[in-house]
Structures are given as structure tokens and as C-alpha cells.
């Protein structure tokens, strides 16, 4: 029996990279030029929600058995968002991602390391919710909510720079 490889464990903080990329021709094979044309949001992201693909199982009832088996059904994505700080002058994520902006959220869980896996999410900004706190215990933030209009590409290899460098 084969054993699962021992994982090189890490925490997302200080490692994971989140970027908004305006154009990617093929989500299965993004180019370094496309990624480099994006905006690195990592240092401003204070929270993330969603960004998971799930599948509903479909049970069926064969006449010849009292057991109810199931098969994988349709896939869907959770409502997904990123939370970033507001700037008092409005010079913040609202300039990069106004409502209805389309593009791609790229999540490089192990950092921007050539050949490591990343997820590429086609997105459309559906809303920009501004937090309002009367307690004074948290920064003013913007929750950028995204619709995901097409299937994301999961575990895509991060490309090298043109010419093979990293």
C-alpha cells in the first residue's frame, strides 16, 4: 500500500498570495505575463471567505437493494469574498475592483513559486460592502463580494517568467 506523502505543513499567513488579474486567456494555463499584469492584493487582504468548490451528491434507489448509493452531482462554488481596508480618502480597492468588474482572482496558496499549484477563479464583482463600526475596535473595511460565472481552474501550475526564470 502506498502512503500519502508527508505534507510540508504551513499557515497561509505570510505565504499565500492573492491577486486580481484582469485577463487570462486560458485559466488552465495562465502565462507569467498575464499574472504580472495583475494587482497583488495580499498585503491588504484582512479576511477571505468562500473560495471552495463543492459537489452535491445525488442518491439513487436501485430496486434490487435496500441500500441507497449516491454519485457525485453538480458542482458549485460558495459565495466568495475578500475583505480589505478602506482608505479615508477612498483610494483603496474600490479603484481596482468597482462593482461589475470582471477578471480573475488567483490564489497561490504556497506563494508565487514556479510549478506550485494555484487556483484561478473567473469573477465578477457583485458588491462592495463597507463596514461601519461604532465600537472603534476594528478598521473600516470593504467586503468585496464576487460572483463566479465559470468553473475555476484548481491546482494549476504557476508559470515561470519568460525565458524560464522564476
C-alpha positions in Angstrom: 0.0 0.0 0.0 1.3 3.4 -0.9 1.4 6.1 1.8 0.3 9.6 1.3 3.4 11.9 1.1 4.1 13.7 4.3 2.9 17.3 3.8 5.2 20.2 4.2 2.7 22.0 6.5 2.3 25.8 6.6 0.0 28.5 7.6 -1.5 30.8 4.9 -0.3 34.0 6.7 3.0 35.2 5.2 2.9 32.6 2.4 -0.3 32.7 0.4 -0.6 35.2 -2.4 -3.9 36.7 -3.6 -4.0 38.7 -6.8 -6.6 40.2 -9.2 -5.7 39.6 -12.8 -7.8 41.4 -15.4 -7.2 39.0 -18.3 -6.3 35.3 -18.6 -6.9 33.7 -22.0 -6.8 30.1 -20.7 -7.5 29.5 -17.0 -5.8 26.1 -17.2 -2.5 27.6 -18.5 -2.1 31.2 -17.3 1.1 32.9 -18.6 3.6 34.8 -16.4 2.8 37.9 -18.5 -0.9 37.7 -17.6 -0.1 37.2 -13.9 2.4 40.0 -13.9 -0.3 42.3 -15.4 -2.4 41.7 -12.2 -2.6 43.5 -8.9 -1.2 41.8 -5.8 -3.8 42.2 -3.1 -2.0 40.1 -0.5 -0.8 42.8 1.9 -4.3 44.4 2.0 -6.5 41.2 2.4 -7.6 41.0 6.0 -10.2 38.2 5.5 -11.3 35.8 2.9 -14.5 33.8 2.7 -15.6 31.0 0.3 -13.2 30.1 -2.5 -14.3 26.5 -2.4 -15.8 24.2 -5.0 -18.3 21.7 -3.6 -20.4 18.9 -5.1 -23.9 17.8 -4.2 -24.2 14.0 -4.0 -27.1 12.5 -5.9 -28.7 9.5 -4.2 -30.5 6.9 -6.3 -32.6 3.9 -5.3 -32.0 0.7 -7.2 -34.9 -1.7 -6.9 -32.7 -4.7 -6.1 -31.2 -3.3 -2.9 -32.3 -1.6 0.4 -29.0 0.4 0.3 -29.3 3.9 -1.2 -26.0 4.6 -3.0 -25.0 8.0 -4.4 -23.0 9.5 -7.2 -21.3 12.9 -7.5 -23.6 15.5 -8.8 -23.3 19.1 -9.9 -20.5 21.2 -8.6 -20.9 24.8 -7.3 -19.0 27.4 -5.5 -19.6 29.1 -2.2 -20.3 32.8 -2.1 -16.8 34.2 -2.1 -15.4 37.5 -0.8 -12.3 39.3 0.1 -12.1 41.9 2.9 -9.7 44.8 2.5 -9.3 48.1 4.5 -11.0 51.3 3.5 -8.8 54.4 2.9 -10.2 57.6 4.4 -9.9 59.3 1.0 -11.4 56.4 -1.0 -8.0 55.5 -2.6 -8.4 51.8 -2.0 -9.7 48.5 -3.5 -12.7 50.5 -4.9 -10.4 51.9 -7.6 -9.2 48.5 -8.6 -12.4 46.5 -8.3 -15.5 48.6 -8.7 -18.8 46.8 -8.9 -19.3 44.7 -12.0 -15.6 44.5 -12.7 -14.7 41.2 -14.4 -11.4 39.3 -14.2 -9.7 36.6 -12.2 -8.8 36.1 -8.6 -5.7 34.0 -8.4 -4.8 32.3 -5.1 -1.3 30.9 -4.8 -1.6 29.0 -1.5 2.1 28.2 -1.2 3.3 31.5 -2.5 4.4 32.6 -6.0 6.7 29.6 -6.6 7.1 28.2 -10.1 5.3 24.9 -10.7 3.5 25.1 -7.3 -0.3 24.9 -7.5 -2.6 27.8 -7.7 -6.4 28.3 -8.2 -7.7 30.6 -10.9 -11.2 32.0 -10.3 -13.2 33.8 -13.0 -15.0 36.5 -11.1 -17.3 39.5 -11.4 -17.5 41.9 -8.5 -21.1 41.8 -7.3 -20.9 44.3 -4.4 -18.6 46.4 -2.2 -20.0 46.4 1.3 -18.5 49.0 3.6 -18.3 48.1 7.3 -19.4 50.6 9.9 -18.3 50.0 13.5 -19.4 52.2 16.4 -17.1 50.4 18.9 -13.8 51.6 17.4 -12.2 48.2 17.8 -11.7 47.3 14.1 -10.5 49.0 11.0 -13.0 50.3 8.4 -13.2 47.7 5.7 -14.7 46.9 2.4 -16.1 43.4 1.7 -15.7 42.7 -2.0 -18.2 40.0 -2.9 -17.7 38.1 -6.1 -20.0 36.1 -8.4 -18.1 33.2 -10.1 -19.6 32.9 -13.6 -17.5 29.9 -14.8 -15.7 26.9 -13.3 -12.5 27.8 -11.6 -9.3 26.1 -12.5 -7.8 24.3 -9.5 -4.3 23.2 -8.8 -2.9 24.9 -12.0 0.9 25.1 -12.1 2.4 28.6 -11.5 4.3 29.5 -14.7 7.9 30.7 -14.8 8.9 34.0 -16.2 9.5 34.3 -20.0 12.8 32.6 -20.8 12.4 30.1 -17.9 13.5 32.2 -14.9 11.4 32.3 -11.8 
